[in-house]
């Protein structure tokens, strides 16, 4: 077995142990997945406009805290864990963008979940919220396609990993991704 397969298998074993209540497994797991979480966050941040100021580390740390704070997690696999991590990162970005927009409109005080240095420009805040809202609309039409976008775009999962999480074939995952990408492109072009 090659090294990546051994590492992936080890992550899955630790996730199962953590699901069974072994807190020591979490301590052993996090150093193994932290760099992958950073890659996920960096990937999301790389998709943003150049010059954004949101820090990858702040996003990873907040997602890590949310994942570690789970009570009775039921991790099925490495891919499932990273799918949940991707969703947590998306929720953090959307929450922060909405808070940023509310503040720009003269809203009152709000809780900042990310480091104070982790700022998003107003344009990026709007783009994050627009994407989130478009994904919500897609989810009402076809929830699986919205999940595929979340797993691919936010989670960086490949077609085989998405298929495993969603219990579909990799060909279906690829087809769903193509459809959803085209649908979102059209939706986001129509945003004022």
BAZASE-892041 format. One record per residue: x negated, y, z of N, C-alpha, C, O in turn; residue in three letters. Coordinates in steps of 0.001 Angstrom, whole numbers, plus 500000, padded with zeros to 6 digits. Atoms other than C-alpha are relative to their C-alpha. Layout:
# BAZASE-892041
XYZXYZXYZXYZala ...
# end
This chain:
# BAZASE-892041
499157498827500000500000500000500000499110501238500000498145501294500762unk 500841498811500052498574503430499104500302500916501179501310500744501864unk 499901499128498836498094506195501683501314500771500074501914500813501148unk 498740499281499873501155508308500780501154499096500429501998499521501218unk 498926500920499621503441505255501092499915499648501479500939499563502157unk 500184500298498582501960504400504493500456501189500829501143501010501835unk 499613498797499288502435507999505630501514500179499980502108500502501009unk 498553499878500103506026508096504360500687498966500874501683499266501532unk 499427501060499175506764504796506068499855500354501477500777500130502261unk 500243499617498605505238506079509321500980501093500429501516501050501537unk 499044498933499689507406509214509185501378499404500226502058499771501184unk 498691500624499852510514507084508698500080499221501313501090499289502012unk 500016500749498736509515504814511614500149500934501199500901500639502128unk 499931499048498889509020507823513906501378500657500074501885500914501166unk 498653499423500017512343509326512817501010499037500628501882499452501392unk 499109501004499424514119506089513697499800499927501515500770499876502271unk 500276500036498553512385505975517098500581501223500698501155501111501781unk 499446498766499432513370509599517744501522499901500084502119500307501080unk 498539500185500002516978508775516779500450499093501133501555499231501657unk 499681500938498922516876506006519356499694500571501377499831499875502383unk 500226499332498726515927508521522058498562500061500459498310500479501588unk 501413499974499631512128508213522068499427501387499727499048501693498597unk 500502498635500162510991511808522677498516500037499643498053501000499033unk 501422500062500360507340510755522330499845499906498483498852500374497926unk 500053500110501458508116509947518692500059501386499364499409501626498347unk 499928498635500521509020513613518126498640500678500077498216501347499134unk 501322499397499837505660514718519490499017499449498974498164500187498479unk 500882500617500987503900512286517157500421500360498573499583500453497676unk 499453499723501323506150513119514211499653501394499494499245501556498344unk 500100498625500476505861516879514070498669500340499341498678501037498326unk 501231499699500740502161517073513184499978499365498599499345499889497683unk 499964500671501306502869514641510324500892500729499002500622500707497801unk 499053499359500921505762516653508885499823501514499918500389502148499027unk 500105498540499950504715520212509754499459500570498690499973501570498189unk 500563499486501260502582520665506631500996499873498854501061500739497981unk 498977500143501038505374519316504452501088501054500181501606501579499196unk 499049498924499745507763521760506131499441501334499503500173502150498942unk 500639498767500514505290524538505325500067500041498479500327501095497898unk 499908500044501465505218523404501694501425500313499538501620501033498559unk 498604499700500333509031523474501605500271501500500129500846502118499233unk 499769498572499770509116526970503078499240500838498972499766501818498444unk 500795499262500983506333528153500795500654499925498628500683500911497892unk 499310500188501280508192526739497809501210500927499903501451501545498867unk 498848499101499991511302528651498807499558501450499868500164502231499135unk 500468498621500040509340531829499345499371500327498641499443501470498191unk 500599499774501321507509531412496018501070500283498956500806500950497956unk 498902499763500933510878531428494271500553501415500135501287501884499265unk 499530498625499794511552534888495689499169500956499158498105500611498645unk 500689498942500740510546538095493988498634500263500624498472500162501840unk 501323499687499469506876539007494311500096501230500887500888502135500627unk 500010498872499089506158541389497144500921499829501197501017500728502033unk 499153500193498825508613539877499613499109499916501221497924499596501121unk 500817499976498786507484540106503200500391498932501011499818498879502100unk 499643501081499090509188537113504786498829499039500092498284498610499075unk 501148500870499805506495534954506266500419498541500068501359498171500770unk 499740501433500052506449531252505533499954499383501395500811498573501749unk 500167500574498670505247530439509038501209500267500889501627499394501649unk 498822499673499190508191532226510645501180499113499613501920498645500478unk 498913500855500465510630530257508499499798498564500474500742497921500934unk 500304501367499552508902526954509311500233499860501499500836498887501952unk 499860500084498548508798527696513022501459499991500426501843499222501308unk 498578499976499653512493528554513179500672498679499614501464498136500384unk 499431501290500430513418525431511174499545498883500938500342498029501325unk 500552501005499076511136523318513396500774500026501317501144498977501844unk 499272499892498729512881524646516512501410499438499874501892498756500779unk 498645500528500204516303523837515073499988498478499877500867497803500412unk 500081501452500161515223520327514090499679499319501328500278498299501670unk 500418500597498725513543519615517432501094500107501050501132499315501991unk 498937499768499024516589520928519303501210499103499771502189499195500511unk 498865500875500308518887518308517774500193498995501136499240498384501621unk 499684501038499018520640516116520294500550498798499248501424498929498391unk 499615501256500648521070512531519217499929500057498476500922499802497794unk 500109499987501462519723512935515705500163498584499455499811497609500120unk 499810501310500610520602510108513363499271499983498656499891499932497594unk 500807499937501216517748510197510878500031498653499302499788497613499915unk 499939501229500772518146507654508109498685499704499291498328498547499068unk 501247500180500737514865508256506312499245501319499969499749502346500424unk 500808498805500208512112510732505542500750500990499112500796502184499409unk 499274499136500930514173512091502638501177500679500706501444501858500476unk 498881499435499250517165512598504945499512501115500915500141502170500995unk 500571498990499113515004514503507430499686501281499239500026502376499688unk 500365498806500759513673516842504753501224500658499370501213501865499127unk 498748499403500475517193517335503381500608500875501091501081501978500814unk 499488499222498876518302518500506834499109501218500235499609502303500535unk 500924498869499851515181520678507086500273501061498936500257502256499232unk 499705499056501084515997522255503717501274500773500300501338501983500081unk 498739499331499651519543523001504865499761500999501129500300502105501100unk 500288499082498893518220524542508087499292501252499485499611502363499907unk 500709498838500553515843526779506107500961500889499223500902502115499323unk 499019499211500754518654527848503815500882500792500959501118501981500745unk 499135499312499039520886528679506788499262501157500682499840502217500922unk 500807498944499374518085530678508397499867501182499047500065502330499446unk 500156498923500984517464532662505215501304500759499789501302501989499730unk 498708499350500210521156533362504681500392500820501229500843501959501098unk 499664499293498769521717534323508312499169501272500131499691502331500478unk 500881498844499893518733536638508273500352501049498949500356502245499241unk 499643499061501068519735538184504940501292500734500342501394501945500142unk 498736499349499616523267538843506175499787500998501130500351502092501112unk 500292499081498900521958540388509375499291501245499487499583502360499918unk 500740498889500584519579542544507359500949500932499253500844502153499365unk 499026499185500738522432543708505108500911500746500963501216501918500741unk 499117499346499025524664544450508108499288501185500636499890502238500848unk 500779498926499391521917546541509649499860501160499017499947502321499417unk 500148498960501020521416548443506380501304500789499844501271501967499488unk 498709499326500111525147549273506373500366500716501293501490501196501439unk 499725499287498762524849550779509842500609499127501077501151499635502059unk 499461500914498998525913547682511747499258500135501308498182500730501372unk 500609499914498674525132547357515398498818499072500142498307498538499158unk 501146500865499722522381545378517029500331498567499615501486498146499680unk 499810501397500343521885541807515900498802499207500483497705499740500654unk 501063500891499545519854538863517050499112499650498816499595499175497788unk 500951500347501045516729538398514968499390498662500369498710498541501388unk 500498501330499699515864534725514809498557499806499562497844498966500110unk 501355500139500503512639535161512890499110501042500661499598501987501281unk 500940499028499458509512536996513957500324501383499474500797501519498346unk 499738498633500431509852540774513796499250500331498712499726501140497915unk 500783499720501206507170540781511087500593499340498766500189499646497644unk 499422500737501123509286538491508923501197500766499459502336500504499846unk 498957499150500548511271541035506955500303499598498570499435499106497849unk 499585500245501373513230540604503751500497501324499466501244502028500146unk 499546498747500584513775543530501419501505499942499759502069498851499677unk 498553500000500258517394544630500805500361499260498712501385498578498661unk 499718500697501257517210543317497223499947498490500189500804497764499686unk 500118501430499751516029539908498388501134499511500884501643498407500686unk 498878500374499152518690539858501097501243499770499148501967498793499339unk 498829500130500865521340540400498447499892498753499132500883498045498953unk 500183501184500839519871537686496199500243498714500790500867497783500281unk 499808501186499157519824535161499055501487499795500280502000498681500177unk 498566500094499713523426535943499975500767499637498731501683498816498782unk 499327500328501265524506535854496296499840498520499662500801497866499260unk 500234501419500273522900532429495848500818499133500951501434498152500532unk 499231500760499009524490531161499049501485499992499635502132498945499667unk 498581499913500346527922532400497995500316499215498731501367498581498636unk 499803500792501224527524530865494527499971498508500328500764497740499783unk 500046501406499586526543527551496155501276499596500732501756498473500575unk 498734500282499314529628527768498363501121499798498983501950498902499145unk 498982500156501046531799528236495253499810498674499268500777497970498976unk 500278501271500655530068525305493571500458498838500882501010497855500387unk 499610501069499072530686523190496670501508499774499992501962498647500188unk 498551500197500064534426523822496373500397499270498721501406498566498691unk 499730500692501262534301522568492779499450498583500004500117497644499570unk 500664501308500000531849519698493284498936500007501095497821500486500885unk 500899499929498844530233519248496690498683499266499757497638499697500244unk 501239500741500236527717516660495457499011500832499189497813500820499473unk 500900499167500803526313519037492850499384501112500847498216501456500666unk 500539498990499091525931521714495521498936499387500912497928500029501208unk 501004500681499176524084519181497702498731499740499199497628499857499733unk 501168500239500853521792518332494780499165501266499901497938501208499976unk 500732498724500063520884522024494449499260500234501304498086500604501302unk 500625499786498698520194522260498151498778499110500180497729499561500641unk 501108500952499837518008519166498132498842500311499067497683500217499471unk 501053499742500995516087520099494975499374501368500216498153501482500321unk 500502498630499940515789523881495318499439500344501371498324500854501484unk 500435499654498654515562524293499064499136498921500633498246499221501429unk 500719501098499373514240520857499972498811499485499225497940498822499788unk 501105500465500804511898520175497096499981498491499802498946497928499445unk 499954501450500167513058516555496959500002499650498513500519500404497688unk 499976500460501388512505514602493755501300499235499765502079499030500696unk 498730500643500342515308512773491938500223498703500776501349498397501166unk 499850501252499261514610509462493677500383500272501452501232499578502011unk 499680499662498615514689511082497126501429500546500118502153500217501057unk 498629499487499988517879512978496294500994498847499859502013498803500548unk 499123501156500215519440509748495044500140499190501285501229498720501614unk 499969500751498742518509508026498308500892500689501025501705500034501677unk 499208499260499023520051510763500457501484499973499640502339499773500502unk 498602499895500438523228511045498370500625498664499612501821498584499333unk 499536501343500369523495507322497599500592499981498587501690499482498344unk 499674499990501423523615507890493835498753499557499247497705499355499861unk 501177500383500776521280506911491002499158501239499696499683502352499657unk 500849498872500389518287509089490095500474500679498705500336501893498555unk 499484499427501255519826509566486624501172500944500305501275502021499717unk 498878499150499611522987510957488224499503501256500704500029502344500474unk 500573498839499323520911513232490460499444500987498970499654502194499094unk 500566499146501050519089514572487378501127500694499220501053501891498944unk 498857499440500744522371515084485513500705501075500839501035502144500325unk 499363499024499115523939516856488508499159501269500118499695502377500134unk 500894498855499894520879519104488814500097500879498750500189502102498853unk 499905499229501247521049520129485144501315500783499946501327501966499608unk 498702499323500019524758520923485405500015501156500995500382502279500647unk 499933498993498939524445522807488686499109501194499681499486502340499925unk 500923498917500355521463524815487474500641500924498961500579502146499097unk 499339499209501041523370525963484374501197500754500581501409501924500262unk 498829499372499398526515526679486402499582501179500867500180502251500785unk 500468498918499128524605528751488971499429501163499196499635502325499548unk 500551498942500856522773530665486241501131500891499495501040502117499548unk 498849499246500515526112531685484737500655500802501113500969501978500928unk 499379499320498864527595532545488135499187501214500447499740502285500696unk 500847498920499489524622534661489190499830501116498975499516502246499349unk 500046498959501024524605536528485873501209500922500107501154502085499706unk 498758499232499898528148537687486626500121500773501305501134501430501545unk 499974499272498726527255539114490061499645501446499722498694501749499001unk 500261498549500201527427542897490173498764500428500699498396501601500640unk 
# end
